[in-house]
Amino acid sequence: MANKGKAELFAAIRRDARLEGMSARALARKYGVHRRTVAQALASPWPPERKKPPPRRSRLDPYKPVIDAMLRADLDAPRKQRHTVVRIWNRLVEEHQAVEVSYPMVRDYVRQRRAEIRMEEGRGPVPGFIEQSHRPGAEAEVDFGDVWIRLAGTLTRCYLFSFRLSWSGKAVHRMFLTCSQEAFFEGHVHALTLLGGVPYGKVRYDNLRPAVAKVLGFNRSRVENERWVIFRSFYWIEPFYCRRGKEGAHEKGGVEGQIGYFRRNHLVPVPDVATIDELNAMIDRWDVEDETRRIRSRPQSIGERFAIEAPLLRPLPTERFETGRLFTPRVDRYSVIVVRTNRYSVPARLIGQAVRVMLHASHLVVYHKGQEVARHERLIAKGGSRLELDHYLEILLKKPGALPGSTALEQARRSGKFTREYEAWWAAARRAHGEAEGTRTLIEALLLHRHMAHEHVAAGIAAALRVGAWTADAVALEARKVAQLGSEPGSPPPARSPALAWLDEPGVVSLTERRMSALPPDTRGLPSVTVYDQLLRRPAAGSPSPSGEEGRP
């Protein structure tokens, strides 16, 4: 770019030469420049560009032919056995003693020279890109992107599903703990429901395993997953499968860039959430906020373009597709079913029977004879177990000694369901009734969870612990009282009239303490047993008395 100060100088010289008729010598003297500069100004109003100095010699110059030879050899080498920059640098040091050459020098030269050598050898032009145009409502792109979040205090790897309309740029996201087929389907259903329709043209995919069972050769022929064929036929989705590798990623660059944008702008810093549902609620809000932004130099925002595109989408089917996968395992003798290498508990009454399991992306539901009998959060890692203590209570009534070391109890403690109040009440019940009977009493109290809220039973346990009542009936009485009052456990009770003050008294009290508190104070002294000492000195029957008489019987 021309220097602005020099351009003004040239304009002044040309003006004085034209209006004042000044000579070149006079102009050079007036402006303090060389006569050659005056000649340049009079010849053209454009100041000449500053001459670039010749490039300095580099310590890499003697080794450039060697590097070029390595790069030319790579043109015919297997793709995974070509020279990296590190390998080239190591070879220069080891084979040519180029200890004065640094890694950045080699890196910068190879970055520029590799493409030039490919052109010189006639191996094709430098890769370029062509901007594409899309019709409204016709095309979309789908992909998963991996994301790290802090879930319940633990750094967890999750997968961000993204469905992006190509014309408007409107994108819908959903976070899952896996990129399984169930998550793939649930992400589609969520996105299509929010968008209100299905694109009538192509939807671009890479070779995701939930959709593609096998890639045939190097063309676009695919063996599709059977459930995916049913799903896309249900929603009238026309898939377009991209090529493998980096070239395929360029064919759906819109969703690739969208995932990167979303990750950088909404997931930095790393989100810290208690549940995945909490994060998905935040993601839904972010998707709405992103409708106000513009993509590059488009005159309309994403939301404005989507308002034009939404009516052009194909309507959704009236019925909803079942995204879960059905399994029919049999319950083993541990009251456990195995689904995808993980073990889940079911009620003990179903031991030996077959059940139906509907596996979803984040949870699974167990059915027996058309009724839901269990629901668990889905395990991600292989070989895990999720056991519910409530499913084993009938067995534990007969085998109370198995409770202290049971895995179900350990998991209940980790999840916070079996609190310190439960532990303290259990310990007190065992001291009062013995190990076996005290444990049975606890199990009877735990059975209350089946028809009462967990908060109410926990409040009943805490109340029974305060008054020293170690029976399940006492826990039930106090729990029913909390349920009838409708108060939250731990919150102060509302003020009552004197006529209803009795409701604020403990529901379980000690009758002995109540009777003792009503008696007048006892002023008598402590009783004495000294008069009974003479019985200790009485001789045994049949033995002579000290006075020579027989003792009385």
ABEGO torsion letter per residue (X at the ends): XBBAAAAAAAAAAAAAAAAAGBBAAAAAAAAGBBAAAAAAAAABABBBBBBBBBBBBBAAAAAAAAAAAAAAAAAABBAAABBBAAAAAAAAAAAAGBAABBAAAAAAAAAAAAAAAAAAAGAEBBBBBBBBBBBBGABBBBBBBBBBBBBGGBBBBBBBBBBBBAAAGBBBBBBBABABAAAAAAAAAAAAAAAGEBBABBBBBBBBAAABABBBEABABBBBBAAAAAAAAAAGBBBBBBBBEAAAAAABAAAAAAAAAAAAAAAOBBBBBABAAAAAAAAAAAAAAAAABBBEABABBAAAAAAAAAAABBBBBABBBBABBBBBBBBBAAGBBBBGGBBBBBBAAABGBBBBBBBBAABBBBBBGGBBABBBBBBABBGBBBBBAAAAAAAAAABAAAAAABAAAAAAAAAGABBAAAAAAAAAAAAAAEAAAAAAAAAAAAAAAAABBAAAAAAAAAAAAAAGBABAAAAAAAAAAAAAAGBBBGBBBBBBBAAAAAAABBABBBAAAAAAAABBBBABBBBBAAAAAAAAABBBBGBBBAAGBBBBX
